[in-house]
Amino acid sequence: MRRPSRFRSREGFTLAEMVIALAVIAMLAAIILVQVANQARRGSTAALAQSLSGVSSAVLSFRGDVRHYPATLTELTRPLVLGDVDACGGTLATAVRNRWAGPYLQRAVPATGVPAGDATILNGLVRSPATANPGDAGTLYIIAANVDRQTATELEAQFDGNADFTGGSIRWVSGGAAGDTLKYAVPVTGC
């Protein structure tokens, strides 16, 4: 007959061991989630930067062919039609419309704009000042809605190398009708 042992063999984990294991798992999960979120934000910022550069290049190619700046991104993707206007609001004549050699963007542009990361590049372009003579300098703004401050700061550093949202190619405004808005400035001459 077997004698009962005063010491039983241990089965399972103690409550303290379980709490420590759960704490370690929670810390690892938090670190991984932060890294994944940062990587996603960097990807979104890179997508917006690439889209802004692509639209800017398309606008300049359009200008080279048509000799006017477009008023919308849609004008970069389809042949110009009667009633299309330039960035200053002037109606494009038939001879001007016939110089269109696009498409200058290889993606469709919905009326709501082009998704670019977490932001949306709006269809309308804005010229400042709104009107110009053929030789007048100005700025054509590509507008992106829903751009958070951190993304705007990263783009500012990438495009301008400083933290000034009032000058250079990146302008950012918090709030407003379109939410946090980023304006990408393209220097222009004429309309």
WOHU-V750742 format. One line per field, one symbol per residue. ss: DSSP state (~ for helix, > for strand, _ for the rest). burial: b if it has 9 or more other C-alpha atoms within 8 Angstrom, else e. A space follows every 10 residues. Layout:
ss = ???
burial = ???
This chain:
ss = __________ ____~~~~~~ ~~~~~~~~~~ ~~~~~~~~~~ ~~~~~~~~~~ ~~~~~~~~~~ ~~~~~~___> _>_~~~____ ____>>____ >__~~~~___ _________> __>>>>__>> >>>>>>>>__ ______>>>> >>>>>___~~ ~~~~~~~~~_ _________> >>>_______ >>>>>>>>>_ _
burial = eeeeeeeeee eeeeeeebee eeeeeeeeee eeeeeeeeee bebbbbbbbe bbebbbebbb bbbebbebbb bbbbbbbebb eeebbbbbee ebeeebbeeb ebbbbeeebe eebbebbebb bbbbbbbbee bbeeeebbbb bbbbbbbebe bbbbbbbeeb eeeebeebbb bbeeeeeebb bbbbbbebbb b
